[in-house]
Amino acid sequence: MSILDKFSRKKSDYEITEEKVEEKIVTEEQLQEQKKEENIKKGTDFENYILSLFPENAFSMIQRAISFDPLTGRRLEGCLNPDFKLRDKQTGSIFWVECKYRSHPNADKSIDWCTYEKMMKYKDIRNKTNLKVFIMLGVGGDASNPRDLYCFDLDDMKYNKMFQSVYMKYNIDKKAFYSLDNLNRRINH
């Protein structure tokens, strides 16, 4: 075998390896895109589930945050508000609702309900609008019907991570709310 043959064989081996690496990168990118799409669907499913707990006969929806352009599917960077701005039809009281779904708690049974930066943005919105922000946290089951549902007032949160002893205090039944007062009583049981 000549030196040229050895070189050619090495070069072709390299080209095959390079193609496999490129295939793997594309596959990982595809998996990341698929996971992103699944997370968007879970988020939308959970938002719709939560909205069903605030029936139209008792609450009007003033605003719904749209994180993705419906025409292009691109993420909207400027959407910083919580998911819903609702009005209690009985009292006229206005409040925010932010929806968070987690498939399962962390290994230590804690839940990172959002990033620290997002928590601070929600607190900033709370301060600027002087409206309560309620966090609806679904855990387990399916995003459109979570196994467990927790609800808490953002004012009660100092951290974006909650341990089981904390979030269990906010466990609520999965029945619809019929007023803002009903919501407050159920989370302060």
Order of alpha helices (4+ residues) and beta strands (2+ residues): alpha-beta-beta-beta-beta-alpha-beta-beta-beta-alpha-beta-alpha
